[in-house]
């Protein structure tokens, strides 16, 4: 996805109705892809090129995260926007962990456990956000999601 990703229907720049709608499928795909990328990075944390690839993709995704949060706010779904913001922040913490690496004093087994816990929480938060984004009326019980 490029930086021009727009999650609103009609697309950004097109004539809008009174209230735009959210492209729920695009939002869910984006969230799932971001989670998958970081999960792959956690699974391959010992492979330097894999971490670099994942971090590059994560760094390039910031405009899409901000566009999704703005789109949720534009349709009046502030609760889901807040949840997606929380997921975005956690993705940033996981990316930071991949970038820095774990404390070298930790055993290999402990590092694997930490990465597994991070991946589990990443999936949990992302699933919650996907559920809220794909809800027929959104977390705030407002129309405007399609």
N, C-alpha and C positions, 0 to 999 in steps of 0.2 A: 504494500500500500504506500502510495506517495504522500507527501506532506499535504496535498490538496484534498485528502479524504474529507468527505462531508457526510454526516450521518442524518441529515435532514431531508425530508421529502416535502416540497420539491427541492431539488438540489440547490446548494448554495449559489446565489446569483440569479436563480430563476424567479419569475414572478411568484410571490407567496400568497397563500390564502390568509385569512385572519390569523390562523395559528398553524405553524408547521407541524408535521408529524415526524416521528423518529423512524428511521429504517432499522427496525429491531434485528433483522437478520444480519445486516452489516455490522451492527454493534456487537452482537453475540459472536460473530466470526472473529472480529478484531480482538475481543477479550480472550477468546479461546486460543487464538494464535499467539498472543503475547504470553499467556500462561505456558503454552507448549514450548515456546522458545526458551523461557527461563528455566523450565523444568529440565529441558535437554541440557542446558548449561550446568545445572546442578548435578545431573547424572554424569556429565563428562568434565567435571571441574578439574580433574587432573590432566586434561589434555589442553595445553595452552592455546592452540589454534581454535579449539571449539569455544572456549571462553571468550576469545577475541571476537569470533563471529557473532556470538549471542549478545555481547555487549554492544557491538556496532549496530545490530538490529534494534536493541533496546534504545540506544541513544537516538536513532532515527525515528523512533515511535512517539517522541514527546508531542509533536504537533497533533497527531491523531488522538492521543489521550486528551489533550486540551480541547480538541474539536468535539469529542464525544461528551465530555463534561458540559461544554457550552450548549451542545444540542439538547442534552437532558434538561438543562436549565431553561432553554428556549421553549420546550414543550411543557414546562411547569412541573417537572418531576424532580423536585429538589432532593427528596429522600434518596432516589436512585443516583442522582448526581453526587451526593455525599458518599454513598457506598462506593461508587466507581472511583471517587477521589481517594478513598481509603485503600482500595485495591491498587491504584496507581502508586501511592506512597509505599505500599509494601513491595511492589515490583521494584521500586527504586532501592529499597533496602536490600533486597535479594541481589540486584545487580551490583550494588556496592560491595556486598559480601563476595561475589564472584570476582570483582575487580581487585579487591584487597587480598583475597584468599583467607582461609581460616588460620588461626594462631598455629604456627609451626610446632609449638610445644604439645599440641593435642595429638593423641594417637590417631592412627588411620581409622580405627573403629569409631572413635568419638566423632571424627570429621564426617564419616559416612552417616552417623546418626543425626548430626546437626543438619547436613544437607537433606536427609530424608524428612526431618521435621519442617524445614523451610519449604520443601516441595509440597508436603501435605497441607500446610497452612496456605500456600499459594493456590493450590487447587480448591481448597475450601472457600476462600474468599472469592475466587474467580467464579466458582459455581453459584455463590450467592448473588454476585453481580449479574451474571448471565440470567439467572432466574428473575431478578428484578427487571432487567432490561427487556426481557421477552414477555413479561407479564402483559396481558391484554390492555390493562389500564395504567400500569406503572405503580410504583410504590406509594405515590401520593393520591391514588384513586382519581386521577384527572384524565379526561380524554386527550387524545393527541398522539398516542402511540399506535402504530399500525403493524 
